[in-house]
Structure formats: structure tokens, C-alpha cells
Amino acid sequence: MTYAHPQQLDYPIIQLLNNQGQLSQDIPTALQEPRFWLQAYEHLWRTRLLDQRAISLQRNGQLGTYASCLGQEAISTAIGFSLHANDVFVPYYRDQAAQMLRGTKMRSILQFWGGDEWGSHDAPKQDLPACIPIATQITHAAGVATALKLKHQKQAALTTCGDGASSRGDFYEALNLAGVWHLPLVVVINNNQWAISVPLSQQTASETLAQKAIAAGVLGVRVDGNDFFALMAVLAEALERARSGKGATLIEAITYRLCDHTTADDMSRYADANQRATAKEHEPLLRFRRLLDQQLNWTDAQQQQLEQKLQQEIEQEVQAYLALPTPKINDMFDYLYEQLPIDLQQQKQQFLAQKGGSHHAP
């Protein structure tokens, strides 16, 4: 008996801003306002400069392990601009841009990466904190979407993950549930081509990640993840589908991770240098700058002024982070369970005794 090889499915990559900074004629009217371009461009640079400062803090021992979003800023920025205030955001660890647009202060993002979970409290009350375990946030988001549907609320739940997460069981289970229950859920895959050091070709035999939506019975879409405008257009449609009861969408945003997986990683040991150099020519901030150069006569002097302004803003937040009180060491016990089990009560007492009765970290 012979079996036919699965046919390649046609999932065109949606693009509105090409690498030369030229906009398509199909760009939605809502995205044609130059004032909005400048607002978005500023936030892209805010995210990049904060990213650079965070890595510097980590290298100096003032921050814990940090996950950079270099080259991937457009995805999270577009998400932040697309969500309504009452939507529910379920982020993963490269969503600094969206978190800031949702109201989280930079100092709180740094506080979280500094090892203090209280940094997660500075966000809209309905949003969830950044998720570090791979793919578990997708099941959380499916649960949130279920609640929204049961309450007949015209809201959407949006969650993000990396390409590696799309190989996890949590991903498939949540997507399957979204299809069966027709949930108001949007799942955005940041396909940056790497799951730590494992390239996409060794993660999956699927031609695209978007087509993983087929078995779940939800809509799958591919979009240029370096194109802020295409991301905005795709997200607007997906979120509106969710809010209006038309079901879930899986979005594969194709980009490239120009940084180490985290500050505990060394990408130079496994990534091809030429491939990385080519990817830099397609990154979102450079592409957006070309648009501003051509359409708004953006100058180097304006760019320098913008970066100086943002660096001052970031430095104020960094100093606020460094001035935060030392975390209480007993918080890891007090906020783990509603009622602390006996064995952990004993551990807590032993731990505090070893620290000389201090409730604060050294």
C-alpha cells in the first residue's frame, strides 16, 4: 500500500511594507496617518533601547537572566496597539513592547526580570503576567477565552508564543479546544526561526506553522513579522473575529531572532553568521526608518533627538528600578499557596532561621 505525501498548502505571507520601506496600495485607511507612524516608530525604538539597557544591567549583575526581543519588536508593538482596553492579554517572555503599551512601567518589567514577582502586578487587572514555561500560557488563554464566551462578553483573549512552543502538547490542546468550543482566542506565534539552539527545520516537518490550525478547525494566517503595518491589519481582523463570536485565529508572524535566546545563551555557537547578517537587513526598525525617510523626510538629527529623549526616559525608569526595596524572601512561601502546606511551613521557618530571622533577601 502506498500513501500520498501531504500536499503543500498555500499560506501566502501577508506584507504591506516591503524591505525598501514602500507601502502597498492595499494598506487600510486606519494605518495611513503619519502621526500614528511616528507614535509607533517611537515605541519600537523605546522597546529596543530598553532592551539594550536591560542587557547591560544583566551583564553588570543588576538584573537576572533576561530574554531580549531584538529584531522582533514589531510583533509585540502591533499587539499592544491592536488590543482594546478590556481585551485580555496573556503574554510570554518577549512581550515587553505590548506590556508597556498596556500600561506596565519599565521599572516593573525590570523588577520582574530582576527576580521580584511584584513586578508582575503593574498591568491591567485582567491581563496575566509574562509566562516563562513554554506553551503553558496558551492553555491559560484558552481558559480565559472560555470564561469570556460563557459570560457573553464581546472581548478577545490574545496570547503569544515562540515557534518552539508550537511543538508542545499545550499548544495543540489549547488550539483544539478553541476550535471545538469556538473560542474568542487569538494565538500569535513569533516564528523567529529558533527554539533556543534548535532551528525550525528540526522542530517540525510542517511546511508552515499556520497550517497547524487546520486540524483544530480554526483560521490560520501567515504574516511578515517585520512588517508593523501587515501585523496591525492581520491582528485587527483576527481580534474583531474573536470579539464578534466568529472563532479563533492562529497567526504565524515570521521574523528572525537577532539576539541570544536569553542572556544565558550564546547564539554565535549555533547560528550561521551570514544568515544572521542577512536577517538584519530585513529587521522592522530599519524597514520603518526607510518609510519615514521616503514619506516624511526623516533626518539623522530627528533620529538622534528621538533616541536621546527615549534614553533619558529609560534611565529614569532604571534608577527607579534600582531604588526599589529589597524583595522579601518569605514572599516565595507566602504567595505560593492560599494555605501553606505543613512541610513548606517548616521549610519557611528553617529558611528564615538560616537568614537570622530576616524577612528580606541579602
Salt bridges, closest charged atoms under 4 A:
GLU42 OE2 - ARG46 NH2 2.82
GLU42 OE2 - LYS309 NZ 3.08
GLU73 OE2 - ARG48 NE 2.84
ASP87 OD2 - ARG243 NH2 2.65
ASP122 OD1 - LYS105 NZ 3.83
ASP127 OD2 - ARG102 NE 2.95
ASP224 OD2 - ARG287 NH1 2.76
GLU240 OE1 - ARG243 NH1 3.86
GLU252 OE1 - ARG222 NE 3.14
ASP265 OD2 - ARG257 NH2 3.56
GLU281 OE1 - ARG290 NH2 3.47
GLU283 OE2 - ARG48 NH1 2.95
ASP293 OD1 - ARG289 NE 2.77
ASP300 OD1 - ARG289 NH2 2.80
GLU313 OE2 - ARG46 NE 2.72
GLU315 OE1 - ARG53 NE 2.90
GLU317 OE2 - ARG107 NH2 2.80
ASP334 OD1 - LYS348 NZ 2.63
